[in-house]
């Protein structure tokens, strides 16, 4: 049985298309199955120290940094994450993610005006993290914190986003 040139090229073309289709399907299928197959790395649910309570005087807001518990060897300095720590009084703190709730630009604290300001689009937040003005539709994201042995700890593996906050709130109401 002889194969014509046209039939041979047709089969080669179909085979090539099948190979390319399979190569393109692998990342898509991997992405779709990642929530099922992915395991959380150790440290994701860890509490990290921001330092001694002495570093955060009452009535002030200070910049603090921590090392991301989920790092790769090539992350370098980008694994150091900043946050804003507001010591209200006594053991009452607020720890804010440094990122604006609009597009994630780093906000700065201006003690003269008592506002967090976003340089990208003019978003402003009050000292308690609530939205003051500008394009952000919500306040700053807050980390959960705890105090142990004179140290301030935050739940750093969690990214404080609206979805994460809703999950934590749902967890609290289902436990009550």
Order of alpha helices (4+ residues) and beta strands (2+ residues): alpha-beta-beta-beta-beta-beta-beta-beta-beta-beta-beta-beta-alpha
